[in-house]
Amino acid sequence: MPETTIPTPESILPEAPEAETPNQSDSESAPYINNEAGQAPETPVDPKVDLEMAAEVDAELAEPPAAPVLVIAPAPIAAIQGQKPEPAAEPDPAVPEESFADIFSEFQRTHSRRAGESQIRGTVVAITPDSVLVDIGFKSEGNLPLTAFAAAKEPPKPGDILQVSVKGRDEDGYYSLSLFKTAQPRDWTSLERAFEQKSTIVGTVTGVVKGGLHVDVGIRAFLPASRSGARDAAEMEKLIGQEIRVRVTKLDMRDEDVVVDRRIVTEQEALESKAHRQAEIREGSVVDGTVRSLTDYGAFVDLGGVDGLLHISDLAWSRVANVADILTVGQQLEVKVLKVDSETHKISLGLKQLQPHPWVAVAEKYALGDRVRGVVTRIADFGAFVELDPGIEGLVHLSAMSWSRRIHKATEVVQLGDVVEAVILAISVPERRISLGLKQALGDPWVEAAKRLAPGAIVEGPVASITKFGAFIQVSEGVEGMVHISEIARDRRLNHPSDLLHVGQPVRALVLDLDQEKRQLRLSIKQLIPTSLDEFLAEHKAGEIVTGRVASIENGMAQVEVGEGILCSAKLPAPAPAAQASSAPEKPAPEKAASAAVDLSALSSMLKTKWKTGSSPADSSPMKSKAAAEPPKAGQVRNFRIVQLDSATKQISLEFAQ
């Protein structure tokens, strides 16, 4: 600041003219009139106004405060003219004396503001094509370039409140503003201090050069492209004219070589912002975010510097096959924080948790036995899942898919996307499970089978399957009967059912028993194969004379064998009186016994001839006449008359023919 000359009273007042001195009143009312020049009177300088203007200029330009100017007030006119001045009033001892220097120093301390080190609130008053005018409370507005808002989503509007820093004045007289509160170095000393302290400074990108950018930090500096934070040349071009925060990484004052780094500053700011944001996020809170990227297992959501994972299972209560069906990159979301891992700093988010859980109303909406419709959404090894409502799925087990056959894979009956009708078999709200049945929706075939498949009924059907203990015959849709291996053949013993049967072979069987509760049906094949007894019942009728051999006699009844495996019952006749009075019969001679033995060995051929022709070659033989006269005994061959034939019970009653 230039040296200030302190005026003396003699230099302030004009010399007294040799002419007649004017009146006292005239001299006191115009003490600064220059009569020689004949000029108009000048306005006196008020020291108080001068000091205030100096303080404002110092505060606005952020220059060190100037030394206080000592101004000596002009001496009273009376003292100059030789008159005795009036005595000055004594100072009031109660009011402390305060020097001008103390007052000025206090004003400078409270009103000064170093440029760039602190921010002030400003209000946007106007928008020009290349700048923003901000009212910061000074005599003139501040000027903020529009390039400072290049990274913002939208430019500011009049009335917006901004936090800005004053850098100085521009050539138009406006205050140059910055959105950063970091000071901009002005000389080598400040650059050296920033380099040693590794502090962050503000610079303006001036142009793109080979391998990087030129940045004005008070001195032209070089910013390598790899440390600029830009991904390509297009982004580097956008940085021209913008203010950026950098750190000095190389400083050579002799060669005037300055290298700065922006990436280290942005990374550090990102880490600080991330840590601060993570500290704000709490489990259970609802936050806003933007979808940053999509993956097969979910989406990453930007929560304002911190990423959270929105898993595919937490997108909706219904099953989601593809994340892209619900979300898009850049979409704004409101999500709920499910978990925050303090060690790994991982954040789990949920979208469906903001909606009511669909299982809350399941107990009121569904009941056992209800018929429902749904879409097959998943197929597993043990069954298929059917979606009844969004978020509500039921399981159709393999055993509940078909009445008629054993299902090994669910794809044998249903496919993904099929609309099926099923019956609710079980509901467990705490476990969130619903059991469904497809075959139950078709009706229970065993109810109808119990009505028409009574014991003794004859059924027909193909062989469905064969096991080592028997074969299963498909009687109707959903009903299978088992034929035990012992009920397959009558004339021989089988080692395996496949000795006589094969899968798909049509057979006829007799119903032996049906248990509806156990869903079991016993069948027999051999009982439908005709036997010698069946043939005998078909060929004879009551009243006919047949020949048979007495097999045994018990309790007045004789068991008579009239064919191979055909036993009939016959009542013994009353004994004749002559036979009762006679003595014991004589023992047959050896020759006759031998003859009787020969006749018994030929019994089989005789019976066959009798069954086919109705007569026997022995009808007129002496043996027959002799046997008819003898009383009945075991082994005796005689004629019998058929009294009764019962085809249902397969019983035959005989009597001895006379």
C-alpha positions as CSV (number, residue, x, y, z in Angstrom):
1,M,0.0,0.0,0.0
2,P,1.5,3.4,-0.8
3,E,2.8,5.6,2.0
4,T,0.2,8.0,3.4
5,T,1.1,11.6,4.0
6,I,-0.4,13.0,7.2
7,P,-1.6,16.6,6.5
8,T,-0.9,19.3,9.0
9,P,-3.3,22.1,10.0
10,E,-1.2,24.6,8.0
11,S,-1.5,22.5,4.9
12,I,-5.2,22.1,5.2
13,L,-6.2,25.7,5.7
14,P,-5.4,28.5,3.2
15,E,-3.1,31.3,4.1
16,A,-4.9,34.4,5.5
17,P,-5.2,37.1,2.8
18,E,-3.7,40.5,3.4
19,A,-7.1,42.1,2.7
20,E,-9.7,42.6,5.3
21,T,-10.6,39.5,7.2
22,P,-14.1,38.3,6.5
23,N,-16.8,38.0,9.2
24,Q,-16.4,35.3,11.8
25,S,-19.6,33.6,10.7
26,D,-18.5,33.5,7.1
27,S,-15.2,31.9,7.9
28,E,-16.7,29.3,10.1
29,S,-19.4,28.2,7.7
30,A,-17.1,27.7,4.7
31,P,-13.6,26.8,6.1
32,Y,-12.6,24.9,2.8
33,I,-13.4,27.5,0.2
34,N,-10.6,28.3,-2.1
35,N,-11.2,32.0,-2.8
36,E,-8.1,32.3,-5.1
37,A,-9.3,29.6,-7.5
38,G,-12.9,30.6,-7.2
39,Q,-13.8,27.0,-7.2
40,A,-16.9,25.4,-5.6
41,P,-16.3,24.1,-2.1
42,E,-15.1,20.5,-1.8
43,T,-16.9,17.9,0.3
44,P,-14.8,17.0,3.4
45,V,-13.6,13.4,3.8
46,D,-15.2,11.5,6.6
47,P,-12.6,9.3,8.3
48,K,-15.2,6.7,9.4
49,V,-16.5,6.1,5.9
50,D,-13.0,5.8,4.6
51,L,-12.2,3.1,7.1
52,E,-15.3,1.0,6.4
53,M,-14.7,1.1,2.7
54,A,-11.1,-0.1,3.3
55,A,-12.3,-3.0,5.4
56,E,-14.8,-4.1,2.8
57,V,-12.3,-4.1,0.0
58,D,-9.8,-6.1,2.1
59,A,-12.5,-8.7,3.0
60,E,-13.7,-9.0,-0.6
61,L,-10.3,-9.3,-2.2
62,A,-8.9,-11.4,0.6
63,E,-5.7,-9.4,0.8
64,P,-3.9,-8.8,4.1
65,P,-5.3,-5.8,6.0
66,A,-3.6,-2.5,5.3
67,A,-2.1,-0.5,8.1
68,P,-4.5,1.9,9.7
69,V,-4.4,5.4,8.3
70,L,-4.0,8.1,10.9
71,V,-6.0,11.2,9.9
72,I,-5.6,14.3,12.0
73,A,-8.7,16.4,12.2
74,P,-8.3,20.1,11.3
75,A,-7.8,22.4,14.1
76,P,-10.6,24.7,15.2
77,I,-10.9,27.9,13.2
78,A,-10.8,29.9,16.4
79,A,-7.4,28.6,17.3
80,I,-6.0,29.4,13.9
81,Q,-7.3,32.9,14.0
82,G,-5.6,33.5,17.3
83,Q,-8.7,33.3,19.5
84,K,-8.6,31.4,22.7
85,P,-10.3,28.1,22.4
86,E,-12.9,26.9,24.7
87,P,-11.7,24.4,27.3
88,A,-12.3,20.8,26.2
89,A,-14.8,18.7,28.1
90,E,-13.2,16.2,30.5
91,P,-13.7,12.6,29.5
92,D,-16.2,10.6,31.3
93,P,-14.3,8.2,33.6
94,A,-17.1,5.6,33.3
95,V,-16.6,5.2,29.5
96,P,-13.3,3.5,28.7
97,E,-11.1,5.0,26.0
98,E,-10.8,2.9,22.9
99,S,-8.2,3.6,20.2
100,F,-9.1,3.6,16.5
101,A,-6.5,0.9,15.9
102,D,-8.4,-1.5,18.3
103,I,-11.7,-0.8,16.6
104,F,-10.3,-1.3,13.1
105,S,-8.5,-4.5,14.2
106,E,-11.7,-6.0,15.6
107,F,-13.6,-5.1,12.4
108,Q,-11.0,-6.8,10.3
109,R,-11.1,-9.9,12.5
110,T,-14.9,-10.3,12.4
111,H,-15.5,-9.3,8.7
112,S,-12.5,-10.7,6.8
113,R,-12.8,-14.0,4.9
114,R,-9.9,-15.7,3.3
115,A,-10.8,-16.7,-0.3
116,G,-11.5,-20.4,-0.8
117,E,-11.1,-21.6,2.8
118,S,-14.8,-21.4,3.8
119,Q,-18.0,-21.5,2.0
120,I,-21.0,-19.1,2.2
121,R,-24.6,-19.6,1.3
122,G,-25.7,-17.9,-1.9
123,T,-29.0,-17.7,-3.9
124,V,-29.2,-18.2,-7.6
125,V,-30.7,-15.0,-9.1
126,A,-30.2,-15.5,-12.8
127,I,-29.0,-18.0,-15.4
128,T,-27.0,-16.8,-18.5
129,P,-25.9,-19.0,-21.4
130,D,-22.5,-19.6,-19.8
131,S,-22.8,-18.7,-16.2
132,V,-24.9,-18.6,-13.1
133,L,-25.3,-15.3,-11.1
134,V,-25.5,-15.9,-7.4
135,D,-26.4,-13.4,-4.7
136,I,-23.8,-13.8,-1.9
137,G,-24.7,-10.8,0.2
138,F,-21.9,-8.6,-1.3
139,K,-22.3,-5.4,-3.2
140,S,-22.2,-7.3,-6.5
141,E,-23.3,-10.8,-7.5
142,G,-21.0,-13.7,-7.8
143,N,-20.3,-15.5,-11.1
144,L,-20.3,-19.3,-11.3
145,P,-19.6,-21.0,-14.6
146,L,-22.1,-23.5,-15.9
147,T,-19.4,-26.0,-16.4
148,A,-19.3,-26.4,-12.7
149,F,-22.6,-28.3,-12.9
150,A,-21.5,-30.7,-15.7
151,A,-21.8,-33.7,-13.4
152,A,-25.2,-32.6,-11.9
153,K,-28.4,-34.2,-13.1
154,E,-30.0,-30.9,-13.9
155,P,-28.7,-27.2,-13.9
156,P,-29.7,-24.9,-11.0
157,K,-32.8,-22.7,-11.1
158,P,-33.4,-19.2,-9.8
159,G,-34.0,-19.4,-6.1
160,D,-31.8,-22.4,-5.5
161,I,-29.4,-22.2,-2.5
162,L,-25.8,-23.0,-3.2
163,Q,-22.7,-23.3,-1.0
164,V,-19.9,-21.4,-2.8
165,S,-16.4,-20.0,-2.2
166,V,-15.1,-16.6,-3.3
167,K,-12.0,-16.8,-5.4
168,G,-11.7,-13.1,-6.3
169,R,-13.1,-10.7,-8.9
170,D,-13.2,-11.1,-12.6
171,E,-12.6,-8.5,-15.3
172,D,-16.3,-7.5,-15.3
173,G,-16.3,-6.8,-11.6
174,Y,-18.2,-9.8,-10.5
175,Y,-17.0,-12.1,-7.8
176,S,-15.5,-15.4,-9.1
177,L,-17.1,-18.2,-7.3
178,S,-16.4,-21.9,-6.9
179,L,-18.4,-24.9,-5.6
180,F,-15.3,-26.2,-3.9
181,K,-14.0,-24.9,-0.6
182,T,-10.5,-25.9,-1.3
183,A,-8.2,-22.9,-1.9
184,Q,-6.5,-22.4,-5.2
185,P,-2.8,-21.7,-5.0
186,R,-1.5,-18.5,-6.4
187,D,2.2,-18.9,-6.3
188,W,5.1,-21.4,-6.0
189,T,5.1,-21.1,-2.2
190,S,1.5,-22.2,-1.8
191,L,2.1,-25.0,-4.3
192,E,5.1,-26.2,-2.4
193,R,3.1,-26.2,0.8
194,A,0.3,-28.2,-0.8
195,F,2.8,-30.7,-2.1
196,E,4.5,-31.2,1.2
197,Q,1.2,-31.5,3.1
198,K,-0.4,-33.7,0.4
199,S,-3.4,-31.4,0.5
200,T,-6.1,-31.1,-2.1
201,I,-6.2,-28.0,-4.3
202,V,-8.5,-26.7,-7.0
203,G,-7.5,-26.3,-10.6
204,T,-9.2,-25.5,-13.9
205,V,-8.8,-27.8,-16.9
206,T,-7.6,-25.7,-19.8
207,G,-7.0,-28.2,-22.6
208,V,-6.3,-31.7,-23.8
209,V,-2.7,-32.6,-24.7
210,K,-0.9,-35.7,-25.6
211,G,-1.2,-38.2,-22.8
212,G,-3.3,-36.0,-20.5
213,L,-4.7,-32.6,-19.6
214,H,-3.4,-29.2,-18.8
215,V,-4.7,-27.9,-15.5
216,D,-4.4,-24.3,-14.2
217,V,-3.5,-24.4,-10.5
218,G,-2.1,-20.9,-10.5
219,I,0.7,-22.4,-12.6
220,R,0.1,-24.7,-15.6
221,A,0.3,-28.3,-14.4
222,F,0.0,-31.7,-16.2
223,L,-2.6,-34.2,-15.4
224,P,-1.9,-37.7,-16.9
225,A,-4.9,-39.3,-18.6
226,S,-4.6,-42.4,-16.5
227,R,-5.0,-40.3,-13.3
228,S,-7.8,-38.1,-14.6
229,G,-10.6,-40.4,-13.8
230,A,-11.9,-40.2,-17.4
231,R,-12.6,-43.5,-19.2
232,D,-12.1,-42.3,-22.7
233,A,-11.2,-39.2,-24.8
234,A,-14.8,-38.0,-24.9
235,E,-14.9,-37.7,-21.2
236,M,-11.6,-35.9,-21.1
237,E,-13.0,-33.4,-23.6
238,K,-15.9,-32.7,-21.3
239,L,-13.5,-31.7,-18.5
240,I,-12.3,-28.7,-20.3
241,G,-13.3,-25.5,-18.5
242,Q,-14.3,-27.4,-15.3
243,E,-12.9,-26.9,-11.9
244,I,-11.5,-30.1,-10.5
245,R,-9.9,-31.1,-7.2
246,V,-6.4,-32.5,-7.6
247,R,-3.3,-33.3,-5.5
248,V,0.2,-32.3,-6.4
249,T,2.3,-35.5,-7.0
250,K,5.4,-33.9,-8.5
251,L,6.8,-30.4,-8.1
252,D,10.0,-29.2,-9.7
253,M,10.4,-25.4,-9.3
254,R,13.6,-25.2,-11.3
255,D,12.1,-26.8,-14.4
256,E,8.6,-25.5,-13.6
257,D,7.3,-29.0,-13.8
258,V,4.1,-29.7,-11.9
259,V,2.2,-33.0,-12.1
260,V,-1.2,-33.4,-10.4
261,D,-3.5,-36.4,-9.7
262,R,-7.3,-36.3,-9.8
263,R,-8.0,-40.0,-9.4
264,I,-6.5,-40.3,-5.9
265,V,-8.7,-37.4,-4.8
266,T,-11.9,-38.9,-6.2
267,E,-11.1,-42.3,-4.8
268,Q,-10.5,-40.9,-1.4
269,E,-13.7,-38.9,-1.6
270,A,-15.6,-42.0,-2.7
271,L,-14.3,-44.0,0.2
272,E,-15.2,-41.3,2.7
273,S,-18.6,-40.9,1.2
274,K,-19.1,-44.7,1.2
275,A,-18.1,-45.0,4.8
276,H,-20.4,-42.1,5.8
277,R,-23.3,-43.6,3.9
278,Q,-22.8,-47.0,5.3
279,A,-22.9,-45.6,8.8
280,E,-26.3,-44.0,8.0
281,I,-27.9,-47.2,6.7
282,R,-29.7,-49.3,9.3
283,E,-31.4,-52.7,9.0
284,G,-35.1,-52.4,8.5
285,S,-34.9,-48.9,7.0
286,V,-36.5,-48.0,3.7
287,V,-34.2,-46.2,1.3
288,D,-34.2,-44.9,-2.3
289,G,-31.8,-46.2,-4.8
290,T,-31.0,-46.5,-8.5
291,V,-30.5,-49.9,-10.3
292,R,-26.8,-49.9,-11.4
293,S,-26.4,-53.3,-13.0
294,L,-28.3,-56.6,-13.5
295,T,-27.0,-60.1,-13.0
296,D,-28.5,-63.6,-13.2
297,Y,-28.9,-63.7,-9.5
298,G,-30.2,-60.2,-8.8
299,A,-29.5,-56.5,-9.2
300,F,-27.0,-54.1,-7.7
301,V,-28.6,-50.9,-6.4
302,D,-26.8,-47.6,-5.8
303,L,-27.9,-46.2,-2.5
304,G,-25.9,-42.9,-2.8
305,G,-22.3,-44.0,-2.9
306,V,-23.0,-47.5,-1.5
307,D,-24.1,-50.5,-3.5
308,G,-26.6,-53.1,-2.2
309,L,-27.6,-56.5,-3.6
310,L,-31.2,-57.0,-4.4
311,H,-31.4,-60.8,-4.8
312,I,-33.8,-62.3,-7.4
313,S,-35.6,-64.2,-4.6
314,D,-36.4,-60.8,-2.9
315,L,-37.8,-59.1,-6.0
316,A,-41.4,-60.4,-5.7
317,W,-43.4,-62.9,-3.8
318,S,-44.0,-64.8,-7.0
319,R,-41.2,-66.7,-8.6
320,V,-39.0,-64.6,-11.0
321,A,-37.2,-66.4,-13.8
322,N,-35.4,-63.4,-15.2
323,V,-34.4,-60.2,-13.4
324,A,-34.8,-58.1,-16.6
325,D,-38.5,-58.9,-16.6
326,I,-38.9,-56.7,-13.6
327,L,-36.0,-54.2,-13.4
328,T,-34.1,-52.0,-15.8
329,V,-30.7,-50.3,-15.4
330,G,-31.3,-46.7,-14.2
331,Q,-34.7,-47.5,-12.6
332,Q,-35.5,-45.6,-9.4
333,L,-36.5,-48.0,-6.6
334,E,-37.6,-47.8,-3.0
335,V,-36.2,-50.8,-1.2
336,K,-35.9,-52.2,2.3
337,V,-32.6,-52.9,4.0
338,L,-32.7,-56.6,5.1
339,K,-29.2,-57.0,6.4
340,V,-26.0,-55.0,6.9
341,D,-22.7,-57.0,7.4
342,S,-20.4,-54.8,9.5
343,E,-17.4,-57.0,8.6
344,T,-17.7,-57.3,4.8
345,H,-19.8,-54.1,4.4
346,K,-22.3,-56.0,2.3
347,I,-25.9,-54.8,2.2
348,S,-28.9,-57.0,1.4
349,L,-32.0,-55.4,0.0
350,G,-35.6,-56.5,-0.5
351,L,-38.3,-55.2,-2.7
352,K,-41.1,-57.7,-2.0
353,Q,-40.8,-57.0,1.7
354,L,-42.6,-53.6,1.1
355,Q,-45.7,-55.5,0.1
356,P,-48.0,-57.6,2.3
357,H,-47.1,-61.3,2.5
358,P,-49.6,-63.4,0.4
359,W,-49.6,-66.2,3.0
360,V,-51.4,-64.0,5.5
361,A,-54.7,-64.6,3.8
362,V,-54.2,-68.3,2.8
363,A,-56.2,-69.7,5.8
364,E,-59.2,-67.5,4.8
365,K,-59.0,-68.2,1.1
366,Y,-58.3,-71.9,0.8
367,A,-59.6,-75.0,2.6
368,L,-59.1,-78.7,2.5
369,G,-60.8,-80.3,-0.5
370,D,-61.1,-77.2,-2.5
371,R,-60.7,-77.5,-6.3
372,V,-58.1,-74.9,-7.5
373,R,-56.5,-74.0,-10.8
374,G,-52.9,-72.9,-11.2
375,V,-49.9,-72.8,-13.5
376,V,-47.0,-75.2,-13.3
377,T,-43.9,-73.0,-12.4
378,R,-41.3,-75.6,-11.4
379,I,-40.6,-79.3,-11.9
380,A,-38.6,-81.3,-9.4
381,D,-37.6,-84.9,-9.1
382,F,-40.3,-85.5,-6.6
383,G,-43.2,-83.6,-8.2
384,A,-44.3,-80.3,-9.7
385,F,-45.0,-76.9,-8.1
386,V,-48.2,-75.1,-9.1
387,E,-48.7,-71.4,-8.5
388,L,-52.2,-70.7,-7.2
389,D,-51.6,-66.9,-6.6
390,P,-48.5,-64.7,-6.7
391,G,-46.3,-66.0,-3.9
392,I,-48.4,-69.0,-3.1
393,E,-47.3,-72.4,-4.6
394,G,-48.6,-75.9,-4.0
395,L,-46.7,-79.2,-4.5
396,V,-48.2,-82.0,-6.6
397,H,-46.3,-85.1,-5.6
398,L,-45.6,-87.9,-8.1
399,S,-47.9,-90.2,-6.1
400,A,-50.8,-87.8,-6.5
401,M,-50.6,-87.5,-10.3
402,S,-52.2,-90.7,-11.6
403,W,-54.5,-93.4,-10.4
404,S,-53.6,-95.9,-13.1
405,R,-49.8,-96.0,-13.3
406,R,-46.7,-95.3,-11.4
407,I,-45.2,-92.0,-12.3
408,H,-41.4,-91.8,-12.3
409,K,-41.0,-88.2,-13.6
410,A,-43.4,-85.3,-13.4
411,T,-42.8,-84.5,-17.0
412,E,-44.7,-87.7,-17.9
413,V,-47.9,-85.9,-16.8
414,V,-47.3,-82.1,-16.8
415,Q,-45.0,-79.6,-18.4
416,L,-43.8,-76.1,-17.4
417,G,-46.5,-73.5,-18.1
418,D,-49.4,-76.0,-18.1
419,V,-52.6,-74.9,-16.5
420,V,-53.9,-77.7,-14.3
421,E,-56.8,-78.3,-11.9
422,A,-56.1,-80.0,-8.6
423,V,-57.6,-80.6,-5.2
424,I,-56.1,-79.3,-2.0
425,L,-55.0,-82.3,0.2
426,A,-53.2,-80.4,3.0
427,I,-52.4,-76.9,4.2
428,S,-49.7,-75.8,6.6
429,V,-49.6,-72.0,7.1
430,P,-46.7,-72.0,9.5
431,E,-44.5,-74.0,7.1
432,R,-46.1,-72.3,4.1
433,R,-46.9,-75.5,2.3
434,I,-49.9,-76.7,0.3
435,S,-50.2,-80.3,-0.9
436,L,-52.2,-80.8,-4.1
437,G,-53.5,-83.8,-6.0
438,L,-54.1,-84.0,-9.7
439,K,-55.7,-87.5,-9.7
440,Q,-58.1,-86.5,-7.0
441,A,-59.5,-83.9,-9.3
442,L,-60.5,-86.7,-11.7
443,G,-62.5,-88.6,-9.1
444,D,-61.7,-91.7,-7.1
445,P,-62.1,-94.7,-9.3
446,W,-62.1,-97.1,-6.3
447,V,-65.5,-95.7,-5.2
448,E,-67.0,-96.9,-8.5
449,A,-65.0,-100.1,-8.5
450,A,-66.4,-101.1,-5.1
451,K,-69.9,-100.9,-6.6
452,R,-69.3,-103.1,-9.7
453,L,-66.4,-105.4,-8.7
454,A,-68.0,-107.7,-6.2
455,P,-66.4,-111.1,-5.3
456,G,-67.2,-113.6,-8.1
457,A,-67.3,-111.0,-10.8
458,I,-65.2,-111.6,-13.9
459,V,-63.0,-108.8,-15.2
460,E,-60.8,-108.4,-18.2
461,G,-57.8,-106.2,-18.8
462,P,-54.1,-106.1,-19.9
463,V,-51.2,-107.1,-17.7
464,A,-49.8,-103.8,-16.3
465,S,-46.7,-105.1,-14.6
466,I,-45.1,-108.3,-13.4
467,T,-43.3,-108.9,-10.1
468,K,-41.8,-112.1,-8.7
469,F,-44.8,-112.7,-6.5
470,G,-47.5,-112.1,-9.1
471,A,-48.9,-109.9,-11.8
472,F,-51.0,-106.7,-11.8
473,I,-54.0,-106.5,-14.1
474,Q,-55.4,-103.1,-15.1
475,V,-59.1,-103.5,-14.5
476,S,-60.1,-99.9,-15.2
477,E,-58.6,-96.4,-15.2
478,G,-56.9,-96.0,-11.8
479,V,-57.8,-99.5,-10.6
480,E,-55.4,-102.4,-10.7
481,G,-55.9,-105.9,-9.3
482,M,-53.2,-108.4,-8.3
483,V,-53.1,-112.1,-9.4
484,H,-50.9,-114.1,-7.0
485,I,-48.5,-116.5,-8.6
486,S,-50.4,-119.4,-7.0
487,E,-53.6,-118.2,-8.8
488,I,-52.2,-118.2,-12.3
489,A,-52.0,-121.8,-13.3
490,R,-53.9,-124.9,-12.1
491,D,-52.1,-127.8,-13.6
492,R,-48.5,-126.9,-12.6
493,R,-46.3,-124.9,-10.2
494,L,-44.7,-121.7,-11.6
495,N,-41.3,-120.4,-10.7
496,H,-42.1,-116.8,-12.0
497,P,-45.3,-115.2,-13.4
498,S,-43.4,-114.5,-16.6
499,D,-43.5,-118.2,-17.4
500,L,-47.1,-117.8,-18.6
501,L,-47.7,-114.0,-18.7
502,H,-46.1,-110.9,-20.3
503,V,-46.8,-107.2,-20.0
504,G,-49.7,-106.1,-22.2
505,Q,-51.2,-109.6,-22.5
506,P,-55.1,-109.4,-22.2
507,V,-56.4,-111.9,-19.6
508,R,-59.7,-112.8,-17.8
509,A,-59.7,-113.1,-14.1
510,L,-62.1,-113.8,-11.2
511,V,-62.6,-111.2,-8.4
512,L,-61.7,-112.9,-5.1
513,D,-61.8,-109.9,-2.8
514,L,-61.8,-106.0,-2.8
515,D,-60.7,-103.7,0.0
516,Q,-61.7,-100.1,-0.8
517,E,-59.8,-98.6,2.2
518,K,-56.5,-100.3,1.4
519,R,-57.3,-100.0,-2.4
520,Q,-56.5,-103.7,-3.0
521,L,-58.1,-106.1,-5.4
522,R,-57.3,-109.8,-5.4
523,L,-57.9,-111.7,-8.7
524,S,-57.5,-115.3,-9.9
525,I,-56.9,-116.6,-13.4
526,K,-56.8,-120.3,-12.7
527,Q,-60.3,-120.4,-11.3
528,L,-61.7,-119.5,-14.7
529,I,-59.9,-122.4,-16.4
530,P,-62.3,-125.4,-16.9
531,T,-61.7,-128.5,-14.7
532,S,-62.8,-132.1,-14.9
533,L,-65.5,-131.3,-12.3
534,D,-66.8,-128.5,-14.5
535,E,-66.9,-130.9,-17.5
536,F,-68.7,-133.5,-15.4
537,L,-71.3,-131.0,-14.3
538,A,-71.7,-129.8,-17.9
539,E,-72.2,-133.4,-19.3
540,H,-74.5,-135.0,-16.7
541,K,-77.8,-134.3,-15.0
542,A,-79.8,-135.6,-12.1
543,G,-81.2,-139.1,-12.4
544,E,-78.4,-140.5,-14.5
545,I,-76.5,-143.7,-13.6
546,V,-72.8,-143.4,-13.2
547,T,-70.1,-145.8,-12.1
548,G,-67.7,-144.9,-9.3
549,R,-65.3,-146.3,-6.8
550,V,-66.0,-146.2,-3.1
551,A,-63.1,-144.2,-1.7
552,S,-64.1,-144.2,1.9
553,I,-67.0,-144.9,4.3
554,E,-67.6,-142.7,7.4
555,N,-70.6,-142.1,9.5
556,G,-73.0,-143.7,7.1
557,M,-71.8,-141.7,4.2
558,A,-69.5,-143.0,1.4
559,Q,-67.1,-140.8,-0.6
560,V,-67.3,-141.9,-4.2
561,E,-64.8,-141.1,-6.9
562,V,-66.6,-140.8,-10.2
563,G,-63.7,-139.3,-12.1
564,E,-60.1,-138.0,-11.7
565,G,-60.3,-135.6,-8.9
566,I,-64.2,-135.7,-8.7
567,L,-65.5,-136.8,-5.3
568,C,-69.2,-137.2,-4.6
569,S,-71.1,-138.1,-1.5
570,A,-73.5,-141.0,-1.3
571,K,-75.7,-142.3,1.5
572,L,-75.2,-146.0,2.4
573,P,-78.3,-148.2,1.6
574,A,-80.1,-150.1,4.4
575,P,-78.8,-153.7,4.8
576,A,-81.0,-156.7,3.5
577,P,-82.4,-159.2,6.2
578,A,-80.8,-162.2,4.5
579,A,-77.5,-160.6,4.6
580,Q,-77.9,-159.8,8.4
581,A,-78.7,-163.5,9.2
582,S,-75.9,-165.0,7.2
583,S,-72.6,-165.9,8.6
584,A,-69.4,-164.1,8.0
585,P,-68.4,-164.2,4.4
586,E,-65.9,-166.8,3.3
587,K,-62.4,-165.8,2.4
588,P,-61.9,-165.7,-1.3
589,A,-59.7,-168.2,-2.9
590,P,-56.3,-167.0,-4.0
591,E,-57.3,-167.3,-7.6
592,K,-60.3,-165.1,-7.1
593,A,-58.3,-162.5,-5.2
594,A,-55.8,-162.2,-8.0
595,S,-58.7,-161.8,-10.4
596,A,-60.2,-159.0,-8.3
597,A,-56.8,-157.2,-8.3
598,V,-56.7,-157.4,-12.1
599,D,-60.1,-155.9,-12.3
600,L,-59.2,-153.0,-10.0
601,S,-56.2,-152.1,-12.1
602,A,-58.5,-151.8,-15.1
603,L,-60.9,-149.4,-13.3
604,S,-59.5,-146.3,-14.9
605,S,-60.1,-147.5,-18.5
606,M,-63.6,-148.7,-17.5
607,L,-64.6,-145.4,-16.0
608,K,-63.4,-143.5,-19.1
609,T,-65.4,-145.7,-21.3
610,K,-68.5,-145.3,-19.2
611,W,-68.2,-141.4,-19.2
612,K,-67.9,-141.3,-23.0
613,T,-70.4,-144.0,-24.0
614,G,-72.7,-144.2,-21.0
615,S,-72.2,-148.1,-20.9
616,S,-69.5,-150.3,-19.5
617,P,-68.3,-153.6,-20.8
618,A,-68.6,-155.0,-17.3
619,D,-72.3,-154.2,-17.1
620,S,-73.2,-157.9,-17.8
621,S,-70.1,-159.3,-16.2
622,P,-70.4,-161.6,-13.3
623,M,-68.2,-159.1,-11.2
624,K,-70.9,-156.4,-11.3
625,S,-73.7,-158.7,-10.3
626,K,-71.6,-160.0,-7.5
627,A,-70.6,-156.5,-6.3
628,A,-74.3,-155.4,-6.3
629,A,-75.2,-158.2,-4.0
630,E,-72.3,-157.4,-1.6
631,P,-72.5,-154.6,1.0
632,P,-70.6,-151.4,0.2
633,K,-66.9,-151.2,1.2
634,A,-63.8,-149.1,0.4
635,G,-62.4,-149.9,-3.0
636,Q,-65.6,-151.4,-4.4
637,V,-66.8,-150.3,-7.8
638,R,-70.5,-149.8,-8.1
639,N,-73.2,-148.1,-10.0
640,F,-74.7,-144.8,-8.5
641,R,-77.6,-142.7,-9.4
642,I,-77.1,-138.8,-9.5
643,V,-79.5,-137.3,-7.0
644,Q,-78.4,-133.6,-7.3
645,L,-76.0,-131.4,-9.3
646,D,-75.2,-127.9,-7.9
647,S,-73.1,-125.9,-10.4
648,A,-72.7,-122.9,-8.1
649,T,-71.3,-124.8,-5.2
650,K,-70.0,-127.6,-7.4
651,Q,-71.5,-130.2,-5.2
652,I,-72.8,-133.7,-6.5
653,S,-75.0,-136.0,-4.4
654,L,-75.3,-139.7,-5.3
655,E,-77.2,-142.8,-4.2
656,F,-76.4,-146.5,-4.6
657,A,-78.2,-148.0,-7.6
658,Q,-79.9,-151.4,-7.1
